[in-house]
Each structure stands twice: as C-alpha cells, then as structure tokens.
C-alpha cells in the first residue's frame, strides 16, 4: 500500500510490521520534501513516525480520541488522515494548517499551538465519555518539554485521583522542546530513557506463584502486596514517581521499534485507570542533518534537502528585531551584572541564546513555564536584579494573572520584551500576537511601548532597563527591520509617555503605534497624491499616551486615524479614543487594526492585504470614511 492510498487511519489495521515500516519511510519522504519546499516544523514530526503508526494501528479513530500536545509534531498524523493530496499546501494561505485544527479534519480532535494542554483536554474527553456511558479510548501525546508546563502537571495530578477513568498518556521523550530541556523533570527522565527497557511485572508472576507447592490460591492478598513491592524495585525512579501519582507506568519503550510500540499500546489500552507510556524517540529521526542539529532543524524555512542549507536570499536583508534586541541587551548586560535575561524555552527565537553564549550567568531558561518565568522575575526584581523577560506575545498570554498579581499590584520593575507581536504568518491563530496591547493596557502600573524601527528598539531596551518605577513592556514584530542606521552604544533612553511628530499636514491626523508607524507614513504619502495632507505621529507609548502632543493636534485637525498591528477591541486606538472622550475632544476617529476575528495561517503580507492593512487600502478606507473623495483603488 502506498501512503497516497491512505485516506483513513483505520486502513493501518492488519498491516504487517514491514508494511508499516514502508509507510513510515514514505511519511518521512513526503514530510521532508514538503518542509524543504515550503518551510515548517521538521524535527518534531520526523521523530514520531513510528509512534503514530504504532498507536493508530491499535485505535479505531472513528470512535477513539487522540490529543496531540502543541500539534507541530503531528505532520505524520495529517498524512495518515486524508491530507496527503494537499499536504504540499502546508502552512500556506487556505492550505493545510501547521497545527491541528478541529475545523480542518474530524480526526483533529483538539487543536493547540501552545504546549502542555493535551492531558487536560484528553482527561476532559475521558470524563465526558464516562458521564455519557460510552467506551471509546482516549490518548494524549505530550513531549517531555511540554511536561515541564504546570498545566500538564495539574492534569496529571487530577487524573491520578481518578482510578477508574481510562486514559493513556504517551510521553514522547526526545530530550528536547525547541532547545534542550532544562529542569529537574527532564533530568529525571534522562536517567531512565537510556536504561534497558523495563515493564511492570505482569500477571505471569502471579501465575508462577500459584504453581508453588502449598501456595495455590491461598495467598492472594499477600501476593498483591509482594507484587507491588517487587514492582517498586523494577520500576525506574521516574516511573515510581508517576506510579505514586496514580498512573500505571510503562516504559521506557523504543519509539522507533514498531513491534514494541504496538505491543505496549495494546497492553496500555487494557488497563483500568490512567496509564503513562514512556516512549524514547529521536528528534529529526531519519534525516541525519536534523538528528545532528536538533535545535536548528526544529523548524526550517525552505532549504536544500541534500545539503540542509537554507535557500539563499536574492538580496541582503536588514537585521531582525530579535537580533537587534539581543545584541543591545548583551552590550548593556556586559556593563551591568544585575541585568538577567529570562526565557521560557524560546532562547533561539528571542535571541537570548546569544546572551547565554556570552554571559551564561546572566541568562535563565525556565522551560515551558511562562507563569513561573514572570513570578520568578518578580522575585528577582524585589532583590535588586533587573530581569528582562523575553517571551513571545502569544505565550505571555499564559501568564496574565502573574503579570497582574505578582508584578503590577506590587509595582515591581520587570521589563517584558514581547517578541512576535502582531501578525506572525504561517503559524496561524494560535501564534498571532494580537492581544498584548489590549491585555496589558488595562492593568494599572504597566507602561507599554513599541518601536517604529530597529534603531528605536535599541533606545527602548535602554529605556526599559532604566525604568525602575514599576513594570514596563515593549512589543516588537517578527522579522527584519527597515535597515535604518544602528548605534553600537551610547543609546539615550526615551522620556516615558512621549511620542514624536514625523510629518505635518492640515487635513487629517494619523497616529501610528509600533510596526504601523512606517505604514502610516506611506499612507500619508498616498493621501498626499490625492490632495490630502496628513500629520503623522509616532505614539511610541500606548500607556501612558502622549496626550499633550496628540489631543491638541486632534482638536485642531478634527479627523483622527489610529493604526496598530493588534486587535482593535481594547487596543491602542481604543485607548486614544478614550483619551479624546475623557478630554471632551469630540472629533471622528477611525481605528485601523485587526478586526474582531481570528487571523488564519498565511504570509504576513497576505494577511495584511486580506485585513485591509496595506498603505493603499488604508488610504482608501480613510478617504471613504471621511468622504474626502473617492476611495483609492490603486494597489
């Protein structure tokens, strides 16, 4: 059977080990070919090919439920569930999503782009099954990196108190999240993943006792105690921990041995109560280049499959925001040993791997534990350290209560650096950094700022580290800057709450925030071609807003447009409109930003065009709204 003929995972039933291995070879071939062409997550999916095949041969996916944690390792799952023919559209607009998506397939039982959610969701499904008197199987697959997330441990704690709720948790242990895992849990797992595979003593032991002279059936209670004691001796240390938490532990199992996997999964499904199957896998399995560089090949832009090298750009690109942020932070940290960078398993993405390499004592990776990262930073700040918490906008959402409860209420000086703010592209709605302006703006004592370009980002890093009156946050987009001149050192901090006027015009006021300032300038030029002259303000700060600059201009000009790369609901434009209302400056306001909808996977350029956020589209909207003249139709 060829992979292209598989339209339903139940077609795996009855296939021989050799046939499954051939399907696995084809999965890896298609996986590599697709990611090399269009980009995407590489190492995670390659590592779970056999795990997926072995598990799915033991399930009826017309009834049984499977929840993949995060979902970027589920490319094999997608290829086995009817998406082979359009898999070449992976992560492209209107194509196959890079994560699981309930609306995309009936086999995507639960969607996720953030880690550590699978056990909670699967346990909910299992409890719903029991409440409704059904009997389908429920399986959660979670990586060892995601297991460091507190939510996963909360779910394990709950499931362990439900001895009659059947649930299988598959621990995909490859010693990695994106980077090598940190912390006590991964260290414990590493102690046993390389040890000889051990399974619990089975009922065969009981049968052997029964055949001893003078024993027979008479020692049944005592026999149970003997079995439990021997089990503790046989189970590796971490297995015993899971056992104490109420799980039946099986493993470690070779995650690339189909025969062993299928046998173990069959046993797991027979057990009553929660079971944890510990599967040892190799990230990037089957592609030697990815196995050797598991961090670099976690995800890739298009690359040459033979060499593993990226497709070279046709023209030089300006430095990325993350790189500029990291290099500026390092310069400052070299002169100030109290500066400490904190990340939550995103060292490479945030650029803090450069800080780790240069100043390892001033670098902390807490693993996938954003809540802990924020409260840890609060504790550091209480004792005079200058913590710089670099977390993607979408992931900082997970620590909303800690930002309020542990940072803002106590007014401790933590500097939040929100990478990937705004539209991020192919990762889709789980990763879009749409909400940070709205969710941070509402919290007392928080200062919010965003740079118009990479040079202003340098000054904002200095501003954030130097601000000691309370918490401060800086958002900046994914990708490259504009190529503006950068300074090596000597950056001046910005005055808190002060913007700047970039252009003067009498007809309309455009107030841009962060990544939308330069598009505001481009929009003003298009308006000028139509006889409309705009004043453009770079707000710099969403909170406190520079009302001394903006309100008089709004009152004088009489038409206001706000531009932001974030959700309109509760965002920057809402804040400016509130300020105008409070000051009784009654002028019309047009807010341009992300409307009240989820932005799906596509390139950022495609998403902006669909949302009407290109300069030409915004100029047309402005002209139409204020009825100055006919809308601009030029693109």
C-alpha positions as CSV (number, residue, x, y, z in Angstrom):
1,X,0.0,0.0,0.0
2,X,1.2,3.5,-0.9
3,X,0.8,6.4,1.5
4,X,-1.2,8.3,-1.1
5,X,-3.9,5.5,-0.9
6,X,-4.4,6.0,2.8
7,X,-7.5,8.2,3.4
8,X,-8.4,6.9,6.8
9,X,-6.1,5.8,9.6
10,X,-8.1,2.6,10.2
11,X,-6.6,1.4,6.9
12,X,-3.5,0.7,9.0
13,X,-5.3,-2.1,10.8
14,X,-3.9,-5.5,9.8
15,X,-0.8,-4.2,8.1
16,X,2.4,-6.1,8.8
17,X,5.4,-4.6,10.6
18,X,7.2,-4.5,7.2
19,X,4.3,-2.7,5.5
20,X,4.1,-0.2,8.4
21,X,7.8,0.4,8.1
22,X,7.4,1.1,4.4
23,X,4.5,3.6,5.1
24,X,6.8,5.2,7.7
25,X,9.5,5.6,5.1
26,X,7.1,7.3,2.7
27,X,5.8,9.6,5.5
28,X,9.4,10.8,6.1
29,X,10.0,11.3,2.4
30,X,6.8,13.4,2.0
31,X,7.5,15.2,5.2
32,X,11.0,16.2,4.2
33,X,10.1,17.1,0.6
34,X,7.2,19.4,1.8
35,X,9.1,21.2,4.5
36,X,12.1,21.6,2.3
37,X,9.9,23.3,-0.3
38,X,7.6,25.5,1.8
39,X,9.1,25.5,5.3
40,X,7.6,24.3,8.5
41,X,8.4,22.2,11.6
42,X,10.8,19.4,10.7
43,X,12.4,17.6,13.6
44,X,9.3,17.0,15.8
45,X,7.2,15.1,13.1
46,X,10.2,13.0,11.9
47,X,10.6,11.8,15.5
48,X,7.1,10.4,15.9
49,X,6.5,8.5,12.7
50,X,6.7,5.0,14.3
51,X,4.9,6.3,17.4
52,X,2.0,7.5,15.3
53,X,1.8,4.3,13.2
54,X,2.0,2.0,16.2
55,X,-0.6,3.9,18.1
56,X,-3.0,4.2,15.2
57,X,-2.9,0.5,14.5
58,X,-4.3,-0.1,18.0
59,X,-7.1,2.5,17.8
60,X,-10.4,2.9,16.0
61,X,-10.3,6.6,15.0
62,X,-13.9,6.6,14.0
63,X,-14.6,6.4,17.7
64,X,-11.3,6.8,19.7
65,X,-9.9,10.2,20.5
66,X,-6.2,11.4,20.2
67,X,-5.0,14.7,21.5
68,X,-1.6,15.9,20.3
69,X,0.2,18.4,22.5
70,X,1.2,21.6,20.6
71,X,0.5,19.8,17.3
72,X,3.5,20.7,15.3
73,X,4.7,17.1,15.6
74,X,1.5,15.8,14.0
75,X,2.5,16.1,10.4
76,X,2.5,12.2,10.2
77,X,-1.0,12.3,11.7
78,X,-2.1,14.6,8.9
79,X,-0.6,12.4,6.2
80,X,-2.5,9.4,7.6
81,X,-5.8,11.2,7.9
82,X,-6.7,12.1,4.3
83,X,-4.5,15.1,3.8
84,X,-1.7,13.6,1.6
85,X,-3.0,15.0,-1.7
86,X,-3.0,18.7,-0.5
87,X,-0.1,18.4,2.0
88,X,2.0,20.5,-0.4
89,X,-0.1,23.4,0.7
90,X,1.2,23.2,4.3
91,X,1.1,26.5,6.2
92,X,0.1,28.4,3.1
93,X,-3.0,30.5,2.8
94,X,-6.1,28.4,2.6
95,X,-3.9,25.3,2.8
96,X,-3.2,22.6,5.4
97,X,-2.6,24.2,8.8
98,X,0.7,23.7,10.6
99,X,-1.0,22.7,13.8
100,X,-4.1,20.6,14.5
101,X,-7.3,22.3,13.7
102,X,-10.8,20.9,14.6
103,X,-12.4,22.6,11.6
104,X,-9.9,21.0,9.2
105,X,-10.5,17.3,9.9
106,X,-12.7,15.1,12.1
107,X,-9.5,13.4,13.1
108,X,-8.1,16.6,14.7
109,X,-9.8,16.0,18.0
110,X,-8.3,19.0,19.7
111,X,-6.4,22.0,18.4
112,X,-3.4,23.5,20.0
113,X,-0.4,25.7,19.3
114,X,0.7,26.3,22.9
115,X,2.3,23.4,24.9
116,X,1.1,21.4,27.9
117,X,-2.7,21.3,27.1
118,X,-3.1,17.7,25.9
119,X,-3.6,15.9,29.2
120,X,-6.2,18.3,30.4
121,X,-8.2,18.1,27.2
122,X,-7.9,14.3,26.9
123,X,-8.9,13.9,30.6
124,X,-12.0,16.1,29.9
125,X,-12.9,13.9,27.0
126,X,-12.4,10.7,29.0
127,X,-14.6,12.1,31.8
128,X,-17.3,13.1,29.3
129,X,-17.2,9.6,27.9
130,X,-17.7,8.1,31.3
131,X,-20.5,10.5,32.2
132,X,-22.3,9.5,29.0
133,X,-21.8,5.8,29.4
134,X,-19.6,5.4,26.3
135,X,-16.4,3.3,26.0
136,X,-14.1,4.8,23.4
137,X,-10.4,5.1,24.1
138,X,-8.7,8.5,24.8
139,X,-5.0,9.1,24.3
140,X,-2.9,12.2,24.9
141,X,0.6,12.5,23.4
142,X,2.9,15.0,25.2
143,X,6.6,15.8,24.8
144,X,9.0,15.8,27.7
145,X,9.5,19.6,27.1
146,X,5.8,20.2,27.5
147,X,5.7,18.1,30.6
148,X,7.5,21.0,32.4
149,X,4.5,23.2,31.9
150,X,2.5,23.5,35.1
151,X,-0.8,22.8,33.4
152,X,0.4,19.3,32.4
153,X,1.4,18.6,36.0
154,X,-2.0,19.8,37.2
155,X,-3.7,17.5,34.8
156,X,-1.6,14.5,35.9
157,X,-2.4,15.3,39.5
158,X,-6.1,15.3,38.7
159,X,-6.1,12.2,36.5
160,X,-4.1,10.3,39.2
161,X,-7.1,10.7,41.5
162,X,-9.5,9.0,39.1
163,X,-8.5,5.3,39.3
164,X,-11.5,4.2,37.2
165,X,-11.1,6.7,34.4
166,X,-9.3,5.1,31.5
167,X,-6.8,7.4,29.9
168,X,-3.5,6.7,28.1
169,X,-0.8,9.4,28.2
170,X,2.1,8.9,25.8
171,X,5.2,10.7,26.9
172,X,7.2,11.4,23.8
173,X,10.7,11.8,25.3
174,X,13.3,13.2,22.9
175,X,15.2,15.3,25.5
176,X,14.1,18.4,23.6
177,X,11.4,21.1,23.3
178,X,12.9,23.5,20.7
179,X,16.2,23.7,22.6
180,X,17.5,21.0,25.0
181,X,15.1,20.8,28.0
182,X,16.0,22.3,31.4
183,X,14.9,21.5,34.9
184,X,14.5,18.6,37.3
185,X,11.8,16.7,35.4
186,X,13.9,16.3,32.2
187,X,16.9,15.4,34.3
188,X,15.0,12.5,35.9
189,X,13.6,11.4,32.6
190,X,17.2,11.3,31.2
191,X,18.2,8.9,33.9
192,X,15.9,6.2,32.6
193,X,15.5,6.8,28.9
194,X,18.8,5.2,28.1
195,X,18.4,2.3,30.6
196,X,17.3,-1.1,29.5
197,X,13.6,-1.1,28.8
198,X,11.6,-2.2,31.9
199,X,8.0,-3.2,32.1
200,X,6.0,-3.8,35.2
201,X,5.7,-7.4,36.5
202,X,2.7,-8.8,34.8
203,X,0.1,-11.4,35.8
204,X,2.7,-14.1,34.7
205,X,4.4,-13.5,38.1
206,X,1.1,-14.3,39.8
207,X,0.7,-17.5,37.8
208,X,4.2,-18.6,38.8
209,X,3.4,-18.1,42.5
210,X,0.1,-20.0,42.2
211,X,2.1,-23.1,41.0
212,X,4.3,-23.1,44.0
213,X,3.7,-26.1,46.4
214,X,1.3,-25.3,49.3
215,X,0.5,-21.8,47.9
216,X,-2.1,-22.1,45.2
217,X,-4.9,-19.5,45.6
218,X,-4.4,-19.0,49.4
219,X,-2.0,-16.1,49.3
220,X,-4.0,-13.8,47.0
221,X,-3.9,-10.6,49.3
222,X,-0.3,-11.3,50.3
223,X,0.6,-11.9,46.7
224,X,-0.7,-8.5,45.7
225,X,1.5,-6.8,48.3
226,X,4.5,-8.8,47.1
227,X,3.8,-7.8,43.5
228,X,3.5,-4.1,44.5
229,X,6.8,-4.3,46.4
230,X,8.6,-6.0,43.5
231,X,7.1,-3.5,41.1
232,X,8.7,-0.7,43.0
233,X,12.1,-2.4,42.7
234,X,11.6,-3.0,39.0
235,X,10.3,0.4,38.0
236,X,12.9,3.1,37.3
237,X,12.9,6.1,39.7
238,X,10.8,8.4,37.5
239,X,8.3,5.6,36.8
240,X,7.9,5.2,40.5
241,X,7.1,8.9,40.7
242,X,4.3,8.6,38.1
243,X,3.1,5.5,39.9
244,X,2.9,7.4,43.2
245,X,0.8,10.0,41.3
246,X,-1.7,7.3,40.4
247,X,-0.6,6.2,37.0
248,X,0.4,2.8,35.7
249,X,3.8,3.4,34.2
250,X,5.1,1.5,31.1
251,X,8.5,2.1,29.7
252,X,10.8,3.3,28.5
253,X,9.8,2.0,25.1
254,X,12.0,2.3,22.0
255,X,10.0,4.9,20.0
256,X,11.3,3.6,16.7
257,X,10.5,-0.1,17.2
258,X,7.0,-0.7,15.8
259,X,6.6,-4.1,17.2
260,X,7.5,-3.0,20.7
261,X,5.2,0.1,20.4
262,X,2.2,-1.8,19.2
263,X,2.6,-4.4,21.9
264,X,2.9,-1.8,24.6
265,X,0.0,0.3,23.4
266,X,-2.2,-2.8,23.3
267,X,-1.3,-3.5,26.9
268,X,-2.0,0.1,27.9
269,X,-5.5,0.1,26.4
270,X,-6.4,-3.0,28.5
271,X,-5.5,-1.3,31.8
272,X,-8.1,0.3,34.1
273,X,-7.3,3.8,35.1
274,X,-4.7,6.3,33.9
275,X,-1.6,4.8,32.2
276,X,1.6,6.6,31.2
277,X,3.6,5.1,28.3
278,X,7.1,6.5,28.3
279,X,8.4,6.4,24.7
280,X,12.1,7.4,23.9
281,X,12.4,8.9,20.4
282,X,15.0,10.8,18.4
283,X,14.0,14.3,17.2
284,X,14.6,14.5,13.4
285,X,14.8,10.7,13.1
286,X,15.6,9.6,9.5
287,X,17.3,12.8,8.4
288,X,20.8,12.8,9.6
289,X,21.3,16.5,9.3
290,X,18.3,17.1,11.6
291,X,19.4,14.5,14.0
292,X,22.7,16.2,14.4
293,X,21.3,19.7,14.8
294,X,18.0,19.2,16.6
295,X,17.7,22.8,17.6
296,X,18.4,24.3,14.2
297,X,16.1,21.8,12.5
298,X,13.2,22.1,14.9
299,X,11.6,24.3,12.2
300,X,13.0,25.4,8.9
301,X,12.4,27.9,6.2
302,X,12.7,26.4,2.7
303,X,16.0,24.5,2.3
304,X,18.1,22.3,0.1
305,X,17.2,18.7,1.1
306,X,20.6,17.3,0.0
307,X,22.7,19.8,1.9
308,X,20.3,21.0,4.6
309,X,21.3,24.6,3.7
310,X,18.7,27.3,3.5
311,X,17.6,28.8,0.2
312,X,19.8,32.0,-0.1
313,X,18.0,35.3,-0.2
314,X,18.2,37.2,-3.5
315,X,19.1,40.4,-1.7
316,X,20.6,41.2,1.7
317,X,18.1,41.7,4.5
318,X,18.3,44.2,7.3
319,X,18.9,42.7,10.8
320,X,15.9,41.1,12.5
321,X,14.3,42.7,15.5
322,X,15.2,39.8,17.7
323,X,18.9,40.0,16.8
324,X,19.0,43.8,17.4
325,X,17.2,43.3,20.8
326,X,19.7,40.6,21.8
327,X,22.8,42.4,20.8
328,X,21.7,45.6,22.5
329,X,20.8,43.7,25.7
330,X,24.2,42.0,25.7
331,X,26.0,45.3,25.4
332,X,24.1,46.6,28.4
333,X,24.5,43.4,30.4
334,X,28.3,43.4,29.9
335,X,28.4,46.7,31.9
336,X,25.7,45.8,34.4
337,X,25.9,42.3,36.1
338,X,22.4,42.9,37.6
339,X,20.8,42.5,34.2
340,X,19.4,39.0,33.7
341,X,17.6,37.7,30.6
342,X,14.8,35.2,31.2
343,X,13.2,33.0,28.6
344,X,10.6,30.2,28.6
345,X,12.2,27.6,26.3
346,X,12.5,30.1,23.4
347,X,16.2,31.0,23.6
348,X,16.8,30.9,19.8
349,X,13.5,32.6,18.9
350,X,14.0,35.5,21.2
351,X,17.7,35.8,20.6
352,X,18.6,35.1,24.2
353,X,20.8,32.2,23.1
354,X,23.3,34.9,22.2
355,X,23.2,36.2,25.8
356,X,23.6,32.6,27.1
357,X,26.7,32.2,24.9
358,X,28.3,35.5,26.0
359,X,27.1,35.9,29.6
360,X,25.7,32.5,30.8
361,X,25.5,33.6,34.5
362,X,23.1,36.4,33.4
363,X,20.7,34.0,31.5
364,X,17.8,31.9,32.7
365,X,15.7,29.4,30.8
366,X,12.8,28.2,32.9
367,X,11.5,25.7,30.3
368,X,7.9,25.8,29.1
369,X,6.7,27.6,32.2
370,X,5.6,31.2,31.4
371,X,3.8,31.7,34.6
372,X,6.8,30.7,36.6
373,X,9.0,32.9,34.4
374,X,7.0,36.0,35.3
375,X,6.8,35.4,39.1
376,X,10.5,34.4,39.1
377,X,11.3,37.7,37.5
378,X,9.2,39.5,40.2
379,X,11.2,37.8,42.9
380,X,14.5,38.8,41.2
381,X,13.3,42.4,40.9
382,X,12.4,42.5,44.5
383,X,16.0,41.9,45.4
384,X,17.6,44.5,43.1
385,X,18.1,42.4,39.9
386,X,17.0,43.9,36.5
387,X,15.0,41.0,35.0
388,X,14.4,41.2,31.2
389,X,11.6,38.7,30.4
390,X,11.7,37.9,26.7
391,X,8.6,35.9,25.7
392,X,6.5,35.8,22.5
393,X,3.4,37.9,22.7
394,X,1.2,34.9,22.2
395,X,2.9,32.9,25.0
396,X,2.9,35.7,27.6
397,X,-0.9,35.5,27.5
398,X,-0.5,32.3,29.6
399,X,0.9,34.4,32.4
400,X,-1.8,37.1,32.6
401,X,-2.6,36.5,36.2
402,X,1.0,36.5,37.3
403,X,1.5,39.9,35.5
404,X,-1.4,41.3,37.5
405,X,-1.0,39.6,40.8
406,X,2.8,39.3,41.2
407,X,4.1,42.2,39.1
408,X,1.7,45.1,38.7
409,X,-0.1,45.0,42.0
410,X,3.3,45.0,43.8
411,X,4.7,47.5,41.2
412,X,8.0,45.6,40.8
413,X,10.3,46.7,38.0
414,X,10.1,43.8,35.5
415,X,10.9,44.6,31.8
416,X,8.8,42.5,29.5
417,X,10.0,42.1,25.9
418,X,7.3,40.8,23.7
419,X,8.7,39.3,20.5
420,X,6.5,38.2,17.6
421,X,3.9,40.9,18.4
422,X,1.4,41.4,15.6
423,X,0.8,39.2,12.6
424,X,3.2,36.3,12.6
425,X,2.2,34.4,9.4
426,X,2.2,30.7,8.8
427,X,1.8,29.5,12.4
428,X,-1.8,30.8,12.4
429,X,-4.3,31.9,15.0
430,X,-2.6,30.2,18.0
431,X,0.5,32.2,17.5
432,X,-0.7,35.6,16.3
433,X,0.5,38.3,18.7
434,X,-2.8,40.2,18.5
435,X,-3.8,40.8,22.1
436,X,-0.9,42.1,24.2
437,X,-1.8,45.8,23.8
438,X,-5.4,45.1,25.0
439,X,-4.5,42.7,27.7
440,X,-1.7,44.8,29.2
441,X,-3.2,48.2,28.7
442,X,-5.9,47.5,31.2
443,X,-3.6,46.8,34.1
444,X,-2.6,49.6,36.5
445,X,1.1,50.4,36.9
446,X,2.1,49.0,33.5
447,X,3.9,51.1,30.9
448,X,3.6,50.0,27.2
449,X,5.8,51.0,24.4
450,X,6.6,49.9,20.8
451,X,9.4,51.0,18.4
452,X,8.8,52.2,14.9
453,X,12.0,50.6,13.7
454,X,15.1,48.7,14.9
455,X,17.0,51.9,15.9
456,X,14.2,53.0,18.2
457,X,14.1,49.4,19.6
458,X,17.7,50.0,20.8
459,X,16.6,53.1,22.7
460,X,13.6,51.3,24.1
461,X,15.8,48.5,25.5
462,X,17.8,51.1,27.4
463,X,14.5,52.8,28.5
464,X,13.0,49.5,29.8
465,X,16.1,48.5,31.8
466,X,16.5,52.0,33.2
467,X,12.8,52.3,34.3
468,X,12.6,51.3,38.0
469,X,9.3,52.8,39.0
470,X,7.4,49.6,38.1
471,X,6.8,47.2,35.2
472,X,7.3,48.2,31.6
473,X,6.6,46.2,28.4
474,X,7.9,46.6,24.8
475,X,6.3,44.8,21.8
476,X,8.1,44.3,18.5
477,X,7.3,42.3,15.4
478,X,8.6,39.2,13.9
479,X,11.1,39.5,11.1
480,X,13.5,42.1,9.8
481,X,13.8,45.8,10.4
482,X,14.0,48.6,7.9
483,X,17.7,48.9,7.5
484,X,18.0,52.2,9.4
485,X,21.4,53.1,10.8
486,X,22.1,51.4,14.2
487,X,24.4,52.6,17.0
488,X,26.9,50.4,18.7
489,X,26.4,52.1,22.0
490,X,25.6,55.4,23.7
491,X,21.8,55.0,23.3
492,X,19.7,57.6,25.1
493,X,16.6,56.5,27.0
494,X,13.2,57.8,25.8
495,X,11.1,60.0,28.1
496,X,8.3,57.9,29.4
497,X,5.0,58.6,27.7
498,X,6.3,60.9,25.0
499,X,5.7,60.4,21.3
500,X,7.1,62.3,18.3
501,X,5.6,64.1,15.3
502,X,7.0,62.9,12.0
503,X,5.0,64.8,9.4
504,X,2.8,67.9,9.3
505,X,-0.4,68.2,7.4
506,X,-3.7,70.1,8.0
507,X,-6.3,67.7,6.8
508,X,-6.0,64.5,8.9
509,X,-4.1,63.2,11.9
510,X,-2.6,59.7,11.6
511,X,-1.3,58.2,14.9
512,X,0.7,55.0,14.4
513,X,1.9,52.6,17.1
514,X,5.0,50.5,16.7
515,X,5.2,48.5,13.5
516,X,2.4,50.6,11.9
517,X,4.3,53.9,12.1
518,X,6.1,53.4,8.8
519,X,3.0,52.2,7.1
520,X,1.3,55.4,8.4
521,X,4.0,57.5,6.7
522,X,3.4,55.5,3.4
523,X,-0.3,56.0,3.8
524,X,0.2,59.8,4.3
525,X,2.2,59.9,1.0
526,X,-0.7,58.2,-0.9
527,X,-3.1,60.6,0.7
528,X,-0.9,63.5,-0.4
529,X,-1.2,62.3,-4.0
530,X,-4.9,62.9,-3.6
531,X,-4.5,66.3,-2.2
532,X,-4.9,65.3,1.5
533,X,-2.1,66.3,3.8
534,X,-1.7,64.3,7.0
535,X,0.1,64.9,10.2
536,X,1.8,61.7,11.3
537,X,2.6,60.9,15.0
538,X,4.7,58.1,16.3
539,X,3.0,57.4,19.6
540,X,5.9,55.3,21.0
541,X,3.8,54.7,24.1
542,X,0.3,53.2,24.3
543,X,0.4,53.8,28.1
544,X,0.9,56.5,29.2
545,X,-0.4,58.1,26.0
546,X,1.2,61.4,25.0
547,X,-2.0,63.4,25.4
548,X,0.0,66.7,25.5
549,X,1.1,66.0,21.9
550,X,-2.0,64.2,20.4
551,X,-5.0,66.0,21.9
552,X,-4.2,69.5,20.7
553,X,-3.5,68.1,17.2
554,X,-6.7,66.1,17.2
555,X,-8.7,69.2,18.3
556,X,-7.0,71.4,15.7
557,X,-7.2,69.0,12.7
558,X,-10.6,67.4,13.5
559,X,-10.1,64.0,12.0
560,X,-8.1,61.2,13.7
561,X,-7.0,57.8,12.4
562,X,-5.2,55.2,14.6
563,X,-3.0,52.5,13.2
564,X,-1.9,49.4,15.1
565,X,-0.9,45.8,14.4
566,X,-3.1,44.3,17.1
567,X,-6.7,43.7,17.9
568,X,-8.9,46.8,17.6
569,X,-11.1,45.7,20.6
570,X,-9.5,47.3,23.6
571,X,-6.3,48.1,21.7
572,X,-4.3,51.2,21.1
573,X,-7.0,53.0,19.1
574,X,-9.5,52.3,21.8
575,X,-7.1,53.9,24.3
576,X,-6.7,57.0,22.2
577,X,-10.5,57.3,21.7
578,X,-11.0,57.0,25.4
579,X,-8.5,59.8,26.0
580,X,-10.3,62.0,23.5
581,X,-13.7,61.2,25.1
582,X,-12.3,62.0,28.6
583,X,-10.9,65.3,27.4
584,X,-14.2,66.1,25.6
585,X,-12.4,66.4,22.3
586,X,-15.4,65.3,20.1
587,X,-13.8,64.5,16.8
588,X,-14.4,61.5,14.5
589,X,-11.9,58.6,15.0
590,X,-11.2,55.8,12.6
591,X,-9.4,52.8,14.1
592,X,-7.3,50.6,11.8
593,X,-6.1,47.3,13.1
594,X,-7.1,43.7,13.4
595,X,-10.9,43.4,13.5
596,X,-12.7,41.0,15.8
597,X,-11.8,37.8,14.1
598,X,-9.1,35.1,14.1
599,X,-6.3,35.6,11.6
600,X,-5.5,32.3,9.9
601,X,-2.2,31.0,8.6
602,X,-0.8,32.9,5.6
603,X,2.2,35.1,4.9
604,X,2.0,38.4,6.9
605,X,1.7,40.2,3.6
606,X,-1.3,38.1,2.6
607,X,-3.0,38.6,6.0
608,X,-2.5,42.3,5.9
609,X,-4.0,42.6,2.4
610,X,-6.9,40.5,3.5
611,X,-7.4,42.7,6.5
612,X,-7.2,45.9,4.6
613,X,-3.9,47.0,6.3
614,X,-1.7,47.8,3.3
615,X,-1.0,51.5,2.9
616,X,-3.1,51.8,-0.3
617,X,-6.0,50.0,1.4
618,X,-5.8,52.2,4.5
619,X,-5.6,55.3,2.4
620,X,-8.8,54.2,0.5
621,X,-10.5,53.5,3.8
622,X,-9.6,56.9,5.2
623,X,-10.8,58.7,2.1
624,X,-14.1,56.7,2.1
625,X,-14.7,57.1,5.8
626,X,-14.2,60.9,5.9
627,X,-15.8,61.4,2.4
628,X,-12.9,63.5,1.3
629,X,-13.0,62.0,-2.2
630,X,-13.5,58.6,-3.9
631,X,-11.5,55.8,-2.5
632,X,-8.1,55.0,-3.8
633,X,-8.3,51.8,-5.9
634,X,-4.6,51.5,-6.7
635,X,-2.8,48.6,-5.1
